[in-house]
């Protein structure tokens, strides 16, 4: 029975040794992300998710992402209260900012309509306490022309501001 195990042992040894050969690994640099050119929600959400994933350095807790589709200022069909998606999102973000955000968290904002999302952030952060977001981060993914006004509002609330141009 011992002789029958010799070929098996040799075969296993050969397999183990063949697995030990070093292969040269070529690492590619990070792929440049390109924002979708249209207003397809699925494409934008996928893009924003990738951008958020690449900008989480320093986040030790949760990421709260906020998205506005194109036309978010128009009431949706069937809405009984007449509120738009923009109105609902503004109420949501304003409440979060007023309650304060714990250190280590990130609020991420992005939309195919950069100006409208910038309006939302600025409005939601307008009356925030100076330390409401101390130790947290705010990521704004949008157009360069909207970056400074968002930065001013975010930093006034004590958050670290991160801007990624959607291009």
FIFILUM-861092 format. One record per residue (C-alpha): x, y, z. Coordinates in steps of 0.02 Angstrom, whole numbers, padded with zeros to 5 digits, always signed. Layout:
<pts>
XYZ
...
</pts>
This chain:
<pts>
+00000+00000+00000
+00148+00116+00033
+00209+00095-00147
+00040+00153-00210
+00058+00316-00114
+00230+00357-00188
+00161+00413-00359
+00026+00515-00274
+00155+00600-00163
+00265+00638-00314
+00117+00710-00409
+00068+00820-00262
+00248+00879-00242
+00256+00926-00426
+00094+01023-00412
+00154+01116-00257
+00320+01160-00338
+00237+01218-00498
+00129+01336-00396
+00283+01415-00320
+00346+01489-00482
+00346+01676-00474
+00245+01765-00605
+00279+01942-00653
+00130+02050-00609
+00106+02210-00703
+00001+02333-00605
-00101+02456-00703
-00131+02630-00637
-00304+02686-00589
-00422+02702-00735
-00478+02880-00771
-00663+02893-00735
-00772+02983-00860
-00941+03056-00815
-01087+02997-00921
-01135+03121-01056
-01321+03093-01042
-01442+03092-00898
-01464+02904-00878
-01487+02875-00691
-01408+02702-00689
-01251+02764-00777
-01236+02915-00663
-01262+02813-00505
-01129+02688-00559
-01007+02829-00599
-01041+02918-00434
-01019+02756-00339
-00847+02733-00416
-00796+02912-00378
-00856+02895-00199
-00760+02732-00181
-00599+02817-00234
-00619+02963-00114
-00653+02880+00053
-00483+02910+00131
-00512+02961+00311
-00688+02891+00318
-00700+02780+00471
-00887+02761+00482
-01022+02779+00350
-01046+02863+00182
-01214+02945+00149
-01237+02980-00036
-01363+03099-00111
-01414+03101-00293
-01530+03212-00395
-01587+03157-00567
-01613+03282-00708
-01779+03370-00690
-01781+03350-00501
-01864+03520-00486
-02020+03460-00576
-02156+03371-00477
-02168+03187-00520
-02328+03117-00589
-02440+03054-00450
-02362+03157-00310
-02510+03209-00202
-02415+03337-00099
-02339+03429-00248
-02162+03414-00181
-02022+03385-00303
-01876+03265-00282
-01769+03419-00252
-01884+03477-00111
-01881+03305-00029
-01693+03288-00042
-01667+03465+00025
-01776+03424+00177
-01679+03264+00205
-01505+03343+00193
-01556+03495+00296
-01617+03382+00436
-01454+03284+00433
-01348+03442+00440
-01455+03518+00580
-01438+03358+00684
-01249+03362+00651
-01144+03227+00572
-01027+03121+00676
-00840+03126+00643
-00780+02994+00521
-00935+03002+00413
-00947+03067+00235
-01088+03153+00144
-01070+03132-00045
-01167+03235-00172
-01179+03210-00359
-01299+03237-00503
-01302+03258-00691
-01370+03431-00647
-01219+03500-00553
-01291+03674-00528
-01452+03606-00451
-01354+03492-00333
-01243+03639-00284
-01400+03740-00247
-01461+03600-00135
-01297+03587-00038
-01284+03774-00013
-01466+03786+00044
-01452+03638+00163
-01292+03704+00242
-01345+03887+00255
-01396+03891+00438
-01284+03750+00498
-01191+03765+00661
-01005+03801+00638
-00962+03630+00710
-01107+03529+00637
-00991+03426+00529
-00828+03439+00625
-00721+03286+00589
-00828+03231+00442
-00807+03252+00255
-00915+03315+00112
-00880+03255-00064
-00954+03358-00206
-00947+03282-00380
-00994+03413-00507
-00936+03553-00621
-00792+03667-00577
-00900+03823-00586
-01005+03756-00440
-00860+03701-00330
-00818+03864-00239
-00993+03906-00179
-01015+03728-00114
-00845+03735-00030
-00889+03896+00061
-01052+03824+00130
-00974+03657+00180
-00821+03728+00266
-00930+03851+00363
-01009+03696+00444
-00838+03628+00494
-00823+03485+00368
-00674+03439+00261
-00721+03478+00081
-00673+03364-00064
-00713+03411-00244
-00705+03296-00393
-00742+03371-00561
-00867+03270-00662
-00787+03270-00833
</pts>
